[in-house]
Amino acid sequence: MRRVTTLASALVAGALVLTACGGSSGGASTTPKGSTSSSPKSSLKVGMAYDIGGRGDQSFNDAAAAGLDKATADLGITSKEAEATNGEADSAKEERLRVLAQAGYNPVIAVGFAYSAAVAKVAKEMPDTHFAIIDDEAAVGDNITNLVFAEEQGSFLVGAAAALKTKKDNIGFIGGVDVPLIHKFEAGYEAGAKAVTPNIKIQVKYLTQPPDFSGFGDPAKGQTAAAGMYDAGADIVYAAAGGSGAGVFKAAAAAKGLAIGVDSDQYKTADPAVQSVILTSMLKRVDVAVYDYIKNATTGNYASGTVRYDLSKDGVGYATSGGQVDDIASKLDDFKQKIISGEITVPTK
């Protein structure tokens, strides 16, 4: 069942001697980078396979890393990390997961829907290892937990914020890659904006088309796309584009416009030179999902299937850092309660 080839054995051995994880330069596609707790309270060994950008993307991957770091500090688990590289094949993702599992890391957490096929395949090969995947419900199995979010609900709130704050009734949306997951962000953002101003203009641009997923890690493309929107009259742009959002912030600063971050509270992690342009961020509590999953795993509690984080669970929301939405917070919270109660149903397409 657990076939270990000469190559895989060598990779596992290499993985075991690596030291603490580093930045997001995009290392080897299959070799995990690791971090270990100095005085673990738990025997649990957790493997984390990041999407493109890895630690340091100030967005999606960093949110997952925050959950892992909290689990390390609070629960004393041991962890090892690896990240994807631009343009890699599914076989590279599969090998990354195998290397972690064969090295004794159980559970293994895959960060991002791009791991869907790899998780489905490797989990079937290794039924004694537990896997979790973030942002995907297609990979199913008795040893797979799907951690997903109501991105459309959080995006509705920041769309409403954009409509309440725009001075031009012209706003923008930039998606990293043109895939169904990011369509949820767009759909919610547009619905929220139109709930405030029905005739508002919303410019839309996707940076790349699958199978090119570089749109989640290309700040230059994000900056160019956003600059075009500001030139075309937008004064606020929401970037659901992972690491590419850093370029959107630069474009906003150059255009004296505003931008909306995603996944993490990006006001807290952005370059101080662009903090002032970040109106808010759509919070997607990947950190909470990762921490909850690991905490449950320390007691042997592995629930297979879908676990969904929505507004009712504080799984999504909006950031208030910087104070630029303080004056509209009551209106946004009113929308939030209407979504939770079911008075407002947010579209996903």
Secondary structure, 3 states (H helix, E strand, C coil): CCCCCHHHHHHHHHHHCCCCCCCCCCCCCCCCEEECCCCCCCCCEEEEEECCCCCCCCCHHHHHHHHHHHHHHHHCCEEEEEECCCCCCHHHHHHHHHHHHHCCCECEEEECHHHHHHHHHHHHHCCCCCEEEECCCCCCCCCEEEEEECHHHHHHHHHHHHHHHCCCCEEEEEEEECCHHHHHHHHHHHHHHHHHCCCCEEEEEEEECCCCCHHHCCHHHHHHHHHHHHHCCCCEEEEECHHHHHHHHHHHHHHCCEEEEEECCCCCCCCCCCHHHEEEEEEECHHHHHHHHHHHHCCCCCCCEEEEECHHHCCEEECCCCCCCHHHHHHHHHHHHHHHHCCCCCCCC
